[in-house]
Amino acid sequence: MEEGFSRYFYYRENQLFCENIPIKEIASKVGTPFYLYSKQAILDRIDQYKKAFEEYNTLICYAAKANSNLSILKIFEENDLGLDIVSGGELYKAKKAGFPSNKIVYAGVGKTDFELEYAIRENILSFNVESEMEIDVLDELAEKLNKTVRISIRVNPDVDPKTHPYISTGLRKSKFGIDIDEALNVYRKAVKKKNIDVIGIHCHIGSQIMEISPYVEAVEKTAELVFRLKKEGIELQHFDIGGGIGIRYRPEDNPPTPEDLAKAVIPIVRTTGLRLIIEPGRSLIGEAGALITQVVFLKNKGDKHFIIVDSGMNDLLRPAMYNAYHHILSVEKKERKVVADIVGPICETGDFFALDREIDDVQRKDYLAVMSAGAYGSSMSSNYNVRPRAAEVLVSDNSFYLIKEREDYSYITKLEEDAMASLITE
Ligand SMILES: *Cc1c(COP(=O)(O)O)cnc(C)c1O
């Protein structure tokens, strides 16, 4: 590996670059904190997925929840990917970014009537339904709107993806999908519905998966069901295996590649003859992004050293929520190293980016880059502590583009001001 983190984030003369721009230059113009994305990293990853799956009829649906910035979505749309959505809001963004409806699939255990009707009107490729009740409601709503809707049933193959429990979704005890043993009965009922066209099968076993074997197990189990359905005359069109491929959070991590996934699953899916759908999120955008933050204060307590930065868990929740590791680099390389807790300004003990981490001996006003923050970073951010959400910047070669402005205080209070004023006058 090159010095730094990757081909896209590397040191040149002790300065951390993103593609061909020193990050310090962007930071001094945009202010901190901000999310920074390498367009080339995204394009290369798209290419890798496309090449890996080109031998088989495959639709790659980027999972919007990993990062739904409109400019990021547009990159995927321009490269002919489809989209995996989990809410009406993501559907709204999908249409803004120009995704055609016949490339949109919609998962989620709690789709509201409003969201279902919205997606029925948009005529999306497939509702990935997660319960019997959802099928009943979809049928009623479709009837009311005088439409037919296409569905796939999300089955739960009861496979352990060997990842963090909060992002394991394919075990029987999880809230997702329909148990694979019950799915046959649900299919039988679904095909009788007047306004429903049953076209697929779906499974998604979890996220940040670092081994291929759980996929093989899940896809084999699901393929068995496809054959049983066939025997009963229930013919499907596609086989959606979800997303979940892990990424490098530590420099030494070695996640499976799209090629590894393709080699393992295509032979199984081929036996069913169905079109393949995959839904990668994290692995398309995660390593392409970093969170850039500035050191506010340093302090020592006993033998503990704290580096306090201007970004926190409201910007990047993963360390607090999953105890996740993110590699952190100094934007300007230092000779000396220290061991420190790198913490945010938020009034929560969980508000840290790293604990007892060996890191460059940064000083007040220096910048740090929290790596592999492109996925589940900005998309999980909040206004906790009334902190404006961070800006977002896209780098392409030696140019950079502000793709999301930093929120300001008036933006945050806008939806509360009128209410407060009217309460006072009453
Ligand atoms: C979150 C999610 C994905 C994407 O998962 P990644 O780990 O980001 O690849 C795909 N499909 C469904 C149904 C999801 O909920």
The ligand as a MOL file (V3000), in Angstrom:
LIG
                    3D

  0  0  0     0  0            999 V3000
M  V30 BEGIN CTAB
M  V30 COUNTS 15 15 0 0 0
M  V30 BEGIN ATOM
M  V30 1 C -28.3960 -1.7700 3.9460 0
M  V30 2 C -28.8610 -2.6430 2.8640 0
M  V30 3 C -28.0350 -2.9150 1.7680 0
M  V30 4 C -26.6270 -2.4110 1.6580 0
M  V30 5 O -25.7780 -2.9750 2.5870 0
M  V30 6 P -24.2110 -2.6700 2.5120 0
M  V30 7 O -23.6430 -3.4040 3.6430 0
M  V30 8 O -24.0420 -1.2040 2.6340 0
M  V30 9 O -23.7220 -3.1880 1.1920 0
M  V30 10 C -28.5560 -3.6970 0.7540 0
M  V30 11 N -29.8040 -4.1960 0.8160 0
M  V30 12 C -30.6180 -3.9630 1.8490 0
M  V30 13 C -31.9790 -4.5250 1.8590 0
M  V30 14 C -30.1780 -3.1750 2.9140 0
M  V30 15 O -30.9950 -2.9530 3.9480 0
M  V30 END ATOM
M  V30 BEGIN BOND
M  V30 1 1 1 2
M  V30 2 1 2 3
M  V30 3 2 2 14
M  V30 4 1 3 4
M  V30 5 2 3 10
M  V30 6 1 4 5
M  V30 7 1 5 6
M  V30 8 2 6 7
M  V30 9 1 6 8
M  V30 10 1 6 9
M  V30 11 1 10 11
M  V30 12 2 11 12
M  V30 13 1 12 13
M  V30 14 1 12 14
M  V30 15 1 14 15
M  V30 END BOND
M  V30 END CTAB
M  END
